[in-house]
Amino acid sequence: MDITSTVVLVTGASSGIGAATARAASRAGAKVVLLARREDRIRQLAEELGEALPVRCDVTDSAQIATAVRAAKDRFGRIDVLVNNAGQGAGSTIDKINPDDFRAILNLNLVAPLLMMQAVLPFMREQGAGSIVNVSSGIAFSALPGSGAYGSSKAALAKLSGVARTELASAGIVVSTMYPFITATEFLKSLQTGHEMASKLEASHGPQPHKPERVAEAILNLIRTGAEQADLVPERFGGTLKD
């Protein structure tokens, strides 16, 4: 898909990979819809980008999603791309995972992307085309101690994404999965649980974190090519990135 003049909706757009993706899409000529809970941040980003619409949205709330998607359609007339980026981590060993925390992580990292896809699909079907990129995680490639809750949510998102790709191909809608590796974002600060464990885990991996801009470019490349997936995971951790 040629990104120029498309309407790109990005969740979790207030910082990190989401903000970087919005900037990259804007530079490529897209109109950008910024979804996040931190309204002040997305308003500031929208002013920076110019042709952008900030909409405060908690993606775990179906009513807020419907309002946000309708606002995007009303403003720009179409929705061409959805980047499901919003998410949160949690670090805890299996015996200490709090069931309520686990449900919350699954709700944000797995159920919310499903709700977002369901919200934009009617418009993409009507257009006969669309692109969806679901942002999983390289942690799904390995079984790292302490990553049970987060890793399982991201692995499940990858499976959901693969099934959606198969189901929606005949409608002209392409679904792709992005697997970032350790990225320099606010991820650790926003962890629901297990801050100390996650920090040690990240430090033990050695490589310098990728810049969110690198992930954003990989996401835009998925939109352009329609490839099934892309990863920034080093080979020694199960990915395709040369060490």
C-alpha positions in Angstrom: 0.0 0.0 0.0 1.2 3.5 -0.9 1.1 5.4 2.4 0.8 8.8 0.8 -2.6 10.4 1.5 -3.8 7.4 3.5 -5.5 7.7 6.9 -3.4 5.9 9.5 -4.9 5.2 13.0 -2.3 4.5 15.7 -3.1 3.3 19.2 -0.8 4.0 22.1 0.3 7.1 20.2 1.3 9.2 23.2 4.9 7.9 23.4 7.5 5.3 22.2 6.7 3.2 19.2 3.3 4.7 18.7 4.4 8.3 18.6 7.4 7.3 16.3 5.0 5.5 14.0 2.7 8.5 13.8 5.6 10.8 13.0 6.9 8.4 10.3 3.5 8.0 8.7 3.0 11.7 8.7 6.4 12.3 7.0 5.3 9.7 4.4 2.3 11.8 3.6 -0.4 10.2 5.6 -3.1 11.8 7.7 -2.8 10.4 11.2 -5.3 9.6 13.9 -3.7 9.5 17.4 -5.3 7.4 20.0 -4.1 7.3 23.6 -5.3 7.9 27.2 -2.9 10.8 27.7 -4.7 13.5 25.9 -2.2 16.3 26.5 0.5 14.3 24.8 -1.4 13.4 21.7 -2.7 17.0 21.4 0.9 18.2 21.4 1.9 15.6 18.9 -1.0 16.5 16.6 0.1 20.2 16.7 3.6 19.0 15.7 2.4 16.9 12.8 -0.2 19.2 11.3 -2.8 17.0 9.6 -3.5 14.8 12.6 -6.5 14.1 14.8 -5.9 13.4 18.5 -8.6 11.4 20.2 -8.5 10.4 23.8 -9.3 6.7 24.0 -9.0 3.8 26.4 -8.8 0.9 23.9 -10.2 -1.5 26.5 -13.5 0.4 26.4 -15.7 -0.5 23.4 -17.7 2.7 23.6 -14.6 4.9 23.5 -13.2 2.9 20.6 -16.5 3.3 18.6 -16.4 7.1 19.3 -12.7 7.4 18.3 -13.2 5.4 15.0 -16.3 7.4 14.1 -14.4 10.7 14.8 -11.6 9.5 12.4 -14.1 8.6 9.7 -16.0 11.9 10.1 -12.8 13.9 9.9 -11.0 12.2 7.1 -13.7 10.2 5.3 -11.9 6.8 5.5 -9.6 4.6 7.5 -6.9 2.9 5.5 -4.5 1.6 8.2 -4.7 0.5 11.8 -1.6 0.1 13.9 -2.5 -1.8 17.0 0.4 -0.7 19.3 -1.1 0.1 22.7 0.0 -2.4 25.3 1.5 -2.9 28.7 4.0 -5.4 30.3 4.1 -7.4 33.5 6.9 -9.3 35.1 6.3 -12.2 37.4 7.0 -15.9 37.8 4.2 -18.3 37.1 3.6 -19.1 40.7 3.2 -15.4 41.6 1.1 -14.1 38.7 -1.9 -12.4 40.1 -5.0 -13.6 38.2 -6.5 -10.1 38.1 -3.3 -8.7 36.7 -3.2 -11.4 34.2 -6.7 -10.7 33.0 -5.9 -7.0 32.8 -2.8 -7.7 30.6 -4.8 -10.0 28.3 -7.6 -7.4 28.1 -5.2 -4.6 27.0 -2.7 -6.7 24.9 -5.1 -9.1 23.3 -8.8 -8.2 23.6 -8.3 -4.5 22.9 -6.5 -5.2 19.5 -9.4 -7.5 18.6 -11.9 -4.7 19.4 -10.0 -2.2 17.4 -9.9 -4.5 14.4 -13.6 -5.2 14.7 -14.2 -1.4 14.8 -12.3 -0.5 11.6 -13.2 -3.6 9.5 -16.6 -2.4 8.3 -15.0 0.7 6.8 -12.1 -1.2 5.3 -14.5 -3.8 3.8 -16.6 -0.9 2.3 -13.4 0.5 0.8 -12.3 -2.9 -0.4 -8.8 -2.4 1.0 -7.0 -1.9 4.3 -3.9 -2.6 6.3 -3.7 -3.7 9.9 -0.4 -4.1 11.8 -0.5 -5.7 15.2 2.5 -5.1 17.3 3.4 -8.2 19.1 6.8 -8.7 20.8 10.1 -10.6 20.3 9.5 -12.1 23.7 7.0 -14.4 22.0 10.0 -16.1 20.4 11.4 -17.5 23.6 10.4 -18.8 27.0 12.0 -16.2 29.3 11.5 -16.6 33.1 9.2 -13.9 34.4 7.5 -13.2 31.1 4.6 -15.6 31.4 1.8 -13.0 31.5 3.2 -10.5 29.0 4.7 -13.2 26.7 1.6 -15.2 26.5 -0.5 -12.1 25.7 1.8 -11.2 22.8 2.1 -14.8 21.5 -1.7 -14.9 21.5 -1.9 -11.6 19.6 0.4 -13.0 17.0 -1.9 -16.0 16.5 -4.9 -13.8 16.3 -3.1 -11.7 13.7 -2.3 -14.7 11.6 -5.8 -16.0 11.6 -7.1 -12.5 10.8 -4.7 -12.3 7.8 -6.1 -15.6 6.4 -9.8 -14.6 7.0 -9.5 -11.1 5.6 -7.4 -11.6 2.5 -10.3 -12.1 0.2 -11.7 -8.7 1.3 -8.5 -6.9 0.3 -7.5 -6.3 3.9 -3.9 -7.2 4.8 -3.0 -8.1 8.4 0.7 -8.1 9.4 2.5 -8.7 12.7 5.5 -6.7 14.0 7.9 -8.2 16.5 10.1 -5.5 18.1 12.9 -6.4 20.4 14.1 -4.3 23.4 13.2 -0.7 22.5 14.1 2.6 24.2 10.6 3.5 25.4 8.6 4.1 28.6 7.8 0.4 28.7 9.5 -0.4 31.9 8.0 2.6 33.7 4.5 1.5 32.7 4.8 -2.1 33.8 1.8 -3.3 35.7 3.9 -5.6 37.9 7.5 -6.9 38.2 9.5 -3.7 37.6 12.7 -5.1 39.2 12.4 -8.5 37.5 11.8 -6.9 34.1 14.7 -4.5 34.5 17.1 -7.3 35.3 15.8 -9.3 32.4 16.3 -6.4 30.0 19.8 -5.7 31.3 20.8 -9.4 30.9 20.1 -9.3 27.2 23.1 -7.2 26.4 22.2 -5.4 23.2 21.5 -1.7 23.2 17.8 -1.0 23.0 16.5 -0.1 19.5 15.2 3.4 18.9 11.5 3.5 18.5 12.1 5.1 15.1 13.6 1.9 13.9 10.5 0.0 14.8 8.3 2.6 13.2 10.1 2.3 9.9 9.7 -1.5 10.1 6.0 -1.0 10.7 5.7 1.3 7.7 7.5 -1.2 5.6 4.9 -3.8 6.5 2.2 -1.5 5.5 3.9 -0.8 2.2 4.7 -4.4 1.3 1.9 -6.3 3.0 4.4 -8.9 4.3 3.1 -11.3 6.9 5.5 -10.3 9.6 8.8 -8.6 10.4 11.0 -8.7 13.5 13.9 -6.9 15.0 14.9 -9.8 17.2 18.6 -11.0 17.1 19.2 -14.4 15.7 20.4 -15.7 19.0 17.0 -15.0 20.5 15.1 -16.7 17.7 14.7 -13.8 15.3 16.1 -12.8 11.9 18.3 -9.8 12.9 22.0 -10.5 12.3 23.9 -10.1 15.6 
